[in-house]
Structure formats: C-alpha cells, structure tokens
Amino acid sequence: MTLSHGRHYLAIPGPSVIPDSVLSAMHRPAPNIYEGELISLTGRILSDLKRVAGTTGDVAIYIANGHGAWEAAAANVIAPGDEVLVLATGPFALGWAEIVRRLGGRPRIVDFGRQGPIDAERVKDILARDRDRAIRAVMMVHVDTATSIRSEPARVRAAIDAAGHPALLLVDGIASVGIEALHMDAEGIDVLVGASQKGLMTPPGLGLVWFGERAEEKRSNGPAPSAYWDWRPRTRPEAYYQHFCGTAPTHHLFALAEALRLLLEEQGLEAAWARHAALARAVWAAVDCWDEAGAIAFNVPDAAARAHGVTALRMAPPFATRLREWLADNVGVTLGIGLGMAAPDDPAWHGFFRIGHMGHVNAHMVLGVLGAIEAALAALGIDRGEGAVAAAAKVIAEAVEAAPTS
Ligand SMILES: *Cc1c(COP(=O)(O)O)cnc(C)c1O
C-alpha cells in the first residue's frame, strides 16, 4: 500500500512552500498596469524589500529567476576585462562566475571546497597581493544551496577592508534572504542578489538586486549596461513603467506583497530567522542520531557553517536515491536531489540528497519530514540508531520554551 495521499510536502530548497494567502493574492483579474493600485503596491514592495535586506540603498526588480538576477547584478558593475574574485563553496558561485565570464569579465576562482565556509584570511592575502588593484569585485554566495554551506559576508568585508582594497562586495543571498540573519548595510555588502521563490515564499519569476551607493557610483562611471539590465530606471517611482522595462509581473507583485506582509508584519523578520534557526537545529538533532548509527552524514561537519534553510546530506550510494524515491512514492514527501556533488551518470551521485526547510515551513512539517525519513530507513533496512525524531522534538520543545512569544 501507499500512504502518500493527502497534502504533499515538497521539501526541496526552492521553490519553497507557498502560503495559501500568497496563492490567493494571485487569484484575481488582470489589473491596469498604468495607474491605480499596482503602482502604490510596487512602492510598498520596494520599501519592504529594503527592510528585508537591511539597507537604505536601492532595489531593482527583474522578471527573471535567480540566474537573471545574477546577470543583472554583474551587468551593472562588471565591465568587459574586469577581474572578479569568485569565492566558491559549491556550484552556485561557479554558475555566477560563468555568467560574469560570458559578459566579458575575468573571473578568478578561489575554491574553498564543498564542506566548509570561505576562509577570510586567504581572501585578505589575495587582495593584499593585488597591488595594482586590478580586482574590481569580490563575489560570494551567502548560502550555497547545493552544499548547504553558509559563509559570513561580514568576514569577507572585513578581509577586503583589512587589505585596504577598494573592491566591491557582491553577495548571492538567494537562499538566505528572509531565512538567515542578513543586514546588507551593516555587513558592508555593496550588491545583494535575491529571488522570489525561496525565503520570500513567492512563485519563481522575480529576480531582485539591491545595491548601495558605492555600487551605483561604479555603474555610473562604467560602460552602460544594456537598457534592460540597467538598474537605475527601475528604482524611480515617478517613472513606473520603467520599473519593469515593459509590462509589470502583475500577479507576482500581488503575491510578493502578501509574502512580505506575512514576513514583516505577521511574523516579524527576526522571528522568521529564529524559526528557521530552530527548525534547522531540529533537523540536525535527528541527523546526529542517524549519523552515529552510520546511516546519514552531514555534508558540512561544522554546525556553525551550516545553512538554516537547507541541509545537504550524504549516504552510501545508492541509498540517497532509494530514500528519496521511497519517500515520494509512499509518504508524500519529496526531498532535494544532491546537486553539483557528482555527475548524474556517476554512481556516487546516488549518495547525496538535501532536505529543504525554508520559507513557509513550521515545526510539524519538519517533524513530519524527519519521521518520514525514519520510516524510510526502517523500510530500507538501514540501521538508524535510536531516538532521532525524539531528539528533534526535544529541540522544538526547548526552542518554544526559550522564546514563548515568537
Ligand atoms: C536557487 C539558487 C540560485 C538560482 O536561482 P534560479 O532561480 O534557479 O535561477 C542561485 N543561487 C542560490 C544560492 C540559490 O539557492
């Protein structure tokens, strides 16, 4: 028999679970794009987005996924021939670097492996040796969704400053905005990239680029980006049509406005960060037990460097794939595939998977996924130790106890 009928849980790291009120906000006739509600709504979205990122700078919305937002960010500050230092902790930094290369930039990749964060000391040394200041920007991914490594932008900023280097700091926050503590201005981030479908709980389709004064100065002194990618016109409320270089993403805007309301007003941003942190600790507590029994291991051994919205895990191949298939077929949970750790035609590929715990997710959903994994391990005859789900439940109970109002 199968026990999968009922509400399915797509527990992958994006697209994340969409709240019903966000879906409902889209269920309406097409609005006028030239005047009326949509225009004031967009003004509110822009100011809410700045709050979410912790910046007094500007933000531009593109009709694009994260890859489009990567290109938008790069097109505004990287000119052909510019050298860019790319700090890689997984495949996402490499993907962004490839976009820079195709735009004519010269990415220089520093690889920190796939199991631990960026080493800021090494970044400082590289920048200190760049005596003619050829490096125009440093690019990093806050949370690499494939490896589930979190690196701290503030440490990279401190390294840039300690080297006395003028490079801009560009950060991919696609898997951290709305999920992890992030303060763009306080952490010295010049350009931050986001997308709608992860912590922002909105369908994929909106790419976001936040930028501060130093980045804007660089844009205005450099060769102009294409009219489409230029972020400047997109920030001017008095020229509404220019926000989107054409028809606005009408229904996505209604959705995003509702998601931002949930995030900023209903729960509160810091409470949302704390919720993700507590849910991540619950996942880790269960994995610690399975790890001890030799069933499942963390990709990132150091808990301090683990993301709060996704956990990348390892199992002896082919059991990661078997586990995912058992869960999808029998209990209505879909986990994430291993990404960028091995080629799909390599048997090692079947030794990686990920649990997404980002966005509109609460304790019972995470406990459900963990209980479902426990059942899968039992069904597959894998020694799973004892008390994994109980350990997760204890973390949840203690988190609620410690912060009863959030
Ligand atoms: C999801 C993701 C991307 C890519 O976003 P798409 O919308 O799939 O193009 C880039 N960077 C990170 C960190 C991500 O999590």
The ligand as an SDF file (V2000), in Angstrom:
LIG
                    3D

 15 15  0  0  0  0  0  0  0  0999 V2000
   18.2660   28.7950   -6.2100 C   0  0  0  0  0  0  0  0  0  0  0  0
   19.5630   29.4950   -6.2020 C   0  0  0  0  0  0  0  0  0  0  0  0
   20.1020   30.1230   -7.3400 C   0  0  0  0  0  0  0  0  0  0  0  0
   19.4610   30.0190   -8.6880 C   0  0  0  0  0  0  0  0  0  0  0  0
   18.2090   30.5560   -8.7400 O   0  0  0  0  0  0  0  0  0  0  0  0
   17.2820   30.2200  -10.0100 P   0  0  0  0  0  0  0  0  0  0  0  0
   16.0210   30.9530   -9.7130 O   0  0  0  0  0  0  0  0  0  0  0  0
   17.1230   28.7380  -10.0460 O   0  0  0  0  0  0  0  0  0  0  0  0
   17.9680   30.7420  -11.2160 O   0  0  0  0  0  0  0  0  0  0  0  0
   21.2780   30.8090   -7.2140 C   0  0  0  0  0  0  0  0  0  0  0  0
   21.9220   30.9040   -6.0420 N   0  0  0  0  0  0  0  0  0  0  0  0
   21.4470   30.3030   -4.9360 C   0  0  0  0  0  0  0  0  0  0  0  0
   22.2100   30.4500   -3.6570 C   0  0  0  0  0  0  0  0  0  0  0  0
   20.2660   29.5880   -4.9780 C   0  0  0  0  0  0  0  0  0  0  0  0
   19.8040   28.9820   -3.8690 O   0  0  0  0  0  0  0  0  0  0  0  0
  1  2  1  0
  2  3  1  0
  2 14  2  0
  3  4  1  0
  3 10  2  0
  4  5  1  0
  5  6  1  0
  6  7  2  0
  6  8  1  0
  6  9  1  0
 10 11  1  0
 11 12  2  0
 12 13  1  0
 12 14  1  0
 14 15  1  0
M  END
$$$$
